[in-house]
Amino acid sequence: MNNLSSIKKLVSENRLDYSHYALARFIDDTIINSTELCLWLSVLVNIELSHGNVCLEISSVNRKCRELGWTECPEGDDLLQKINSSEVVGRENQQKPLILENKKLYLNRYYHNEKNISDRLLTMSKVNESEISLILLDSLFGKSKQLDYQKLAAVISSRHQLSIISGGPGTGKTWTVSKILALLIQQQKGNQKLDIKLAAPTGKAAARLSESILKLRGAMQLDNAILNQIPVEAVTLHRLLGIHRFTHRPRHHKNNVLACDVLVLDEASMIDQQMMAAICCALPPHSKLILLGDKDQLSSVEAGSVFADLCGGLIQTEFNKDQRNWVSQVLDYDVPVHHSKYVLADHVVVLQKSHRFDEFSGIGLLAKSINLGESKSCIKQLKSTDLFSTISWRQPTEKELPAMLKKQAEKTYIPMMNADSLQQVFKLFHQYQILSAVWNGPTGVDTINGQIETYVKVQQGIDNESQFYQGKPLMMTSNVYQYDIHNGDIGIIWPDEQGQLKVFFELSAGEYRSLSLSQCPENKTAYVMTVHKSQGSEFNHILLILPYSETAVSTRELFYTGITRAADSVEIWGSESIIQSTIKKKTLRVSGLLDRLIN
């Protein structure tokens, strides 16, 4: 067999994607002295990217080669020596397909993405502004000697060029950042105005941020001159950077930076490595960067776990000794001292108090146990009658599942089809959502959507061949930038004033955008969606359906993210053994970003 045939054979057996083979073939064609080891390394690195990892740890190469059936891989020091001498592998500034650093192997682009992110954030971490108006601070957050994490986040955002604010649902991240913006505006010297931009990874996350900021701005007792400087329009990251819909190249980059003094990025846990690198590149040297997110949520769909890495593994707010003493003098707050060498510790504030789930609420207690990995405690809570008002748990068999789903459709989706108005149908949609961990199988999104759609069509007398009908929810799976519609946005089919069926998208309360059915981008039925796709959304009630067998995607972060999409109550369908294995399985994405941020 030649160098490529064994790799191509794995593609024909569906054990590798064609993209993995294509990269190996490209290297084989362009680099004369590429060896079989080089080609396998390129395949392994590419596989890691498809699993969400940024790089490949050299210590895992032998095991991964054996799993794919290649038994000629060198071992130990011999392997490292051959990698170091390879024509395909280079160091930092070498133009080679693969880059080796700290016994981690990267594709060239991902190596430089990671390095650019860390370099930029480390540069930002050195900029301190010690002048903070305590009078303004107290006027916005009130006076209290008890440690107020939201007020502390405002102090850190005011003092530093970079601030990272993490908190679970209902901890007031958006409320906090609107007060921070008011503080920064009022602290400006002279008549100079701050250019502030708000952005989020998805269209629906941007819409929620816009709506929240508008509502909070109206509630603040401040002069209109100040309030009017707080922007209310948040945009997607694609729109912020001006990413071209065909070339995917950003209009804003290091030679054409963004015009902004403060950039606020919401739902930062969803930002992948490549997007974060593009943001760092396009950010003006003087601009503040405020990241808002939940470190315990699912990471981005694409490679990287940037926000979790930037939080440095902190489970509470801890500052280095100098900043801890400064905070103690300024606010009289007693903040724990951070003892590791993590450089960005002074920039991270972990909000503790949830205003949506109090410490005794069922969802709040369950979410806390999940994050701690306490599977036995979670099962005990699920069995407790004390939580039945907000959490219920059922263990349907595969045979029972279709009938139970029909009952859910009867209660929720048929009323949507018979709603009196567009406003009512969106209100009903936001009240209830089924979430699944997987796409395929008996509990998969595609399977359940098909079962529910067949049932509602029969009940409503709709032709089974009809693709579009009144009340059908759709999730977009591609972007249409000219209409500002993005992957993950939800549209609902509804008749316009002339009775013509169109797809309507909710912009804000009472405002909608419509597209004709022919204009609608690629989409999927959305009676049920994956937990990943639900990020940035909130529903009154959530039904979370777990698979019958263990899967790679059923993790602690997925379980936590799924139940915390609910504002009021959660229903969980899944066996005790699957719940326990899901909670025990923590996502560990491989990258070198955290290591680069340790001094």
VENQUIPE-V730706 format. One record per residue. N is the residue number from 0. BURIAL is I if it has 16 or more other ideal C-beta (glycine too) atoms within 10 Angstrom, else O. D_CENTER is the distance of its C-alpha to the mean C-alpha in Angstrom with 2 decimals. Layout:
N&BURIAL&D_CENTER  N&BURIAL&D_CENTER
This chain:
0&O&43.00  1&O&41.79  2&I&38.61  3&I&36.40  4&O&38.03  5&I&36.49  6&I&32.96  7&I&33.89  8&O&35.30  9&I&31.99  10&I&30.46  11&O&33.36  12&O&32.69  13&O&28.99  14&O&28.03  15&I&26.46  16&O&24.82  17&O&27.10  18&O&24.72  19&I&25.45  20&I&29.14  21&O&28.95  22&I&27.70  23&I&30.47  24&I&33.00  25&O&32.07  26&I&32.66  27&I&35.84  28&O&37.09  29&O&36.42  30&I&37.22  31&O&40.79  32&O&40.71  33&I&37.51  34&I&38.15  35&I&36.91  36&I&34.90  37&I&33.19  38&I&32.21  39&I&30.87  40&I&28.82  41&I&27.22  42&I&26.45  43&I&24.97  44&I&22.69  45&I&21.53  46&I&20.92  47&I&18.76  48&I&16.52  49&O&16.31  50&O&15.23  51&I&12.31  52&I&14.80  53&I&15.87  54&I&19.49  55&I&22.23  56&O&24.11  57&I&27.82  58&O&28.68  59&O&27.02  60&I&28.74  61&I&31.84  62&O&30.14  63&I&27.82  64&I&30.90  65&O&32.90  66&O&30.28  67&I&30.66  68&O&34.43  69&I&35.25  70&O&37.70  71&O&39.07  72&I&36.31  73&O&37.91  74&O&37.13  75&O&36.85  76&O&38.34  77&O&39.59  78&I&36.08  79&I&34.92  80&O&38.16  81&I&37.76  82&I&34.18  83&O&35.46  84&O&38.35  85&I&36.45  86&O&36.72  87&I&33.13  88&I&31.63  89&I&31.82  90&O&30.99  91&O&29.04  92&O&30.91  93&O&32.33  94&O&31.56  95&I&30.96  96&I&28.45  97&I&27.32  98&I&27.07  99&I&27.96  100&I&27.16  101&O&27.37  102&O&27.90  103&I&24.62  104&I&24.83  105&I&22.56  106&I&22.83  107&O&24.26  108&O&21.51  109&I&18.76  110&I&21.23  111&I&21.85  112&I&18.22  113&I&17.76  114&I&21.12  115&I&20.59  116&I&17.45  117&I&19.39  118&O&22.58  119&I&21.27  120&I&19.58  121&O&22.70  122&O&24.85  123&I&23.07  124&I&23.44  125&O&27.20  126&O&27.57  127&O&28.73  128&O&30.25  129&O&32.38  130&O&33.78  131&I&32.11  132&O&33.95  133&O&34.20  134&O&36.01  135&I&33.12  136&I&30.66  137&O&32.84  138&O&33.35  139&I&29.64  140&I&28.71  141&O&32.19  142&O&34.19  143&O&33.52  144&O&34.42  145&O&31.87  146&O&28.64  147&I&26.32  148&I&22.83  149&I&21.94  150&I&25.13  151&I&24.46  152&I&21.12  153&I&23.28  154&I&25.80  155&I&23.41  156&I&21.91  157&I&25.50  158&I&26.80  159&I&24.24  160&I&22.90  161&I&19.51  162&I&17.87  163&I&14.73  164&I&14.38  165&I&12.50  166&I&13.28  167&I&12.79  168&I&13.34  169&I&16.62  170&I&17.08  171&I&17.68  172&I&15.14  173&I&16.05  174&I&19.67  175&I&19.78  176&I&18.58  177&I&21.11  178&I&23.78  179&I&22.77  180&I&23.24  181&I&26.56  182&I&27.61  183&I&26.90  184&I&28.77  185&I&31.72  186&O&31.96  187&O&32.47  188&O&36.02  189&O&38.38  190&O&37.38  191&O&34.50  192&O&31.43  193&I&27.84  194&O&25.80  195&I&22.40  196&I&19.43  197&I&16.32  198&I&13.28  199&I&9.76  200&I&7.78  201&I&9.36  202&I&12.86  203&I&12.50  204&I&10.12  205&I&12.78  206&I&15.51  207&I&14.58  208&I&14.51  209&I&17.82  210&I&19.35  211&I&18.60  212&I&19.96  213&I&22.95  214&O&23.77  215&I&23.56  216&I&25.53  217&O&28.23  218&O&28.54  219&O&29.15  220&O&32.84  221&I&32.99  222&O&35.09  223&O&34.06  224&O&34.30  225&I&31.41  226&I&29.34  227&O&29.74  228&I&28.10  229&I&24.80  230&I&22.99  231&I&21.74  232&O&20.24  233&I&16.60  234&I&15.85  235&I&13.19  236&I&12.64  237&I&14.91  238&I&17.50  239&I&17.32  240&I&18.13  241&O&20.40  242&I&19.13  243&O&21.99  244&O&21.41  245&O&23.83  246&O&23.83  247&O&20.13  248&O&21.62  249&I&20.62  250&O&23.47  251&I&22.46  252&O&22.78  253&O&25.00  254&O&28.12  255&O&26.85  256&O&24.53  257&I&22.89  258&O&25.29  259&I&23.63  260&I&24.51  261&I&21.31  262&I&17.76  263&I&15.20  264&I&11.50  265&I&9.59  266&I&5.99  267&I&6.12  268&I&3.87  269&I&1.97  270&I&5.75  271&I&7.94  272&I&11.41  273&I&13.48  274&I&11.84  275&I&12.01  276&I&15.54  277&I&16.46  278&I&15.52  279&I&17.58  280&I&20.32  281&I&20.61  282&I&20.63  283&O&24.26  284&O&25.82  285&O&26.54  286&I&23.28  287&I&21.35  288&I&17.59  289&I&15.79  290&I&12.15  291&I&10.86  292&I&8.14  293&I&8.51  294&I&9.31  295&I&10.07  296&I&7.00  297&I&5.89  298&I&4.96  299&I&4.54  300&O&7.39  301&O&9.65  302&I&11.32  303&I&10.39  304&I&8.71  305&I&9.61  306&I&8.60  307&I&10.07  308&I&12.91  309&I&13.61  310&I&14.05  311&I&16.73  312&O&16.79  313&I&18.15  314&O&18.35  315&O&20.34  316&I&21.34  317&I&23.91  318&I&25.62  319&I&28.03  320&O&31.65  321&O&32.50  322&I&29.65  323&I&30.18  324&O&33.83  325&I&33.06  326&I&30.86  327&O&33.67  328&O&36.21  329&O&34.36  330&I&32.89  331&O&34.77  332&I&31.55  333&O&31.70  334&I&28.42  335&O&28.32  336&O&29.06  337&I&26.59  338&O&28.55  339&O&26.47  340&O&26.50  341&I&22.86  342&I&23.39  343&I&20.46  344&I&21.33  345&I&23.13  346&I&20.10  347&I&17.83  348&I&18.39  349&I&17.05  350&I&17.87  351&O&19.79  352&O&21.22  353&I&19.53  354&O&21.46  355&I&20.09  356&I&20.89  357&O&23.90  358&O&24.85  359&O&27.01  360&I&24.80  361&I&24.12  362&I&20.36  363&I&20.18  364&I&22.50  365&I&20.84  366&I&17.34  367&I&19.15  368&I&21.03  369&I&18.08  370&I&16.42  371&O&19.89  372&O&20.30  373&O&23.41  374&I&23.83  375&O&27.44  376&I&26.70  377&I&24.08  378&I&26.76  379&O&29.30  380&I&27.23  381&I&26.68  382&O&30.44  383&O&31.31  384&O&32.93  385&O&31.78  386&I&28.25  387&O&29.49  388&O&29.07  389&I&25.26  390&I&24.52  391&O&26.43  392&I&26.38  393&O&28.16  394&O&28.82  395&I&29.93  396&O&31.56  397&O&30.70  398&O&33.93  399&O&33.15  400&I&29.67  401&I&30.82  402&O&33.18  403&O&30.63  404&I&28.21  405&I&31.18  406&O&31.68  407&I&28.09  408&I&28.69  409&O&32.02  410&O&30.59  411&I&27.57  412&I&27.59  413&O&31.32  414&I&31.43  415&I&28.75  416&I&31.09  417&O&33.97  418&I&32.41  419&O&34.75  420&O&32.52  421&I&29.28  422&O&28.25  423&O&29.03  424&I&27.18  425&I&23.88  426&O&24.71  427&I&25.32  428&I&22.09  429&O&20.04  430&O&22.21  431&I&21.29  432&I&18.71  433&I&19.00  434&I&16.01  435&I&16.58  436&I&15.19  437&I&16.92  438&O&18.29  439&O&21.88  440&I&24.60  441&I&26.11  442&I&22.88  443&I&20.85  444&I&19.37  445&O&22.06  446&I&24.83  447&I&24.17  448&I&23.69  449&O&26.99  450&I&28.79  451&I&27.84  452&I&28.66  453&O&31.99  454&I&32.86  455&I&32.24  456&I&34.17  457&O&37.09  458&O&37.10  459&O&37.02  460&O&39.46  461&I&37.15  462&O&38.14  463&O&36.02  464&O&35.80  465&O&34.32  466&O&30.88  467&O&30.44  468&O&31.64  469&I&31.29  470&I&28.34  471&I&26.23  472&I&22.46  473&I&20.74  474&I&17.20  475&I&17.22  476&O&16.38  477&O&17.41  478&I&17.67  479&I&20.91  480&O&20.79  481&O&24.30  482&O&23.38  483&I&19.98  484&I&18.46  485&I&15.14  486&I&13.55  487&I&12.17  488&I&14.69  489&I&17.18  490&I&20.89  491&I&23.89  492&I&27.28  493&I&30.01  494&O&33.45  495&O&34.11  496&O&37.30  497&O&39.36  498&O&38.04  499&O&36.12  500&O&32.91  501&I&29.89  502&I&26.10  503&I&25.05  504&I&21.72  505&I&21.28  506&O&20.91  507&O&21.73  508&O&24.21  509&O&27.18  510&O&26.11  511&I&25.29  512&O&25.25  513&I&27.01  514&I&27.37  515&O&30.18  516&O&29.46  517&O&30.47  518&O&27.98  519&I&24.98  520&I&22.56  521&O&21.76  522&I&20.38  523&I&20.28  524&I&21.76  525&I&19.36  526&I&21.43  527&I&18.87  528&I&15.29  529&I&13.01  530&I&10.71  531&I&7.82  532&I&9.28  533&I&9.80  534&I&6.49  535&I&7.90  536&I&11.25  537&I&14.11  538&I&17.24  539&O&20.50  540&I&20.85  541&I&18.67  542&I&20.27  543&I&18.29  544&I&20.20  545&I&20.03  546&I&21.81  547&I&25.41  548&O&24.98  549&O&22.63  550&I&19.93  551&O&17.66  552&I&14.49  553&I&15.94  554&I&14.65  555&I&14.64  556&I&10.87  557&I&11.06  558&I&14.11  559&I&12.85  560&I&9.83  561&I&12.49  562&I&15.22  563&I&13.54  564&I&12.89  565&I&16.68  566&I&18.69  567&O&22.02  568&I&22.29  569&I&20.89  570&I&22.83  571&I&22.06  572&I&23.87  573&I&24.18  574&O&26.82  575&O&27.27  576&O&27.08  577&I&23.75  578&I&22.24  579&O&23.70  580&I&22.59  581&I&18.97  582&I&18.93  583&O&20.74  584&I&18.38  585&O&15.80  586&O&13.33  587&O&14.94  588&I&13.69  589&I&16.58  590&I&16.65  591&I&19.19  592&I&17.16  593&I&17.86  594&O&21.47  595&I&21.88  596&I&21.06  597&O&23.79  598&O&27.20
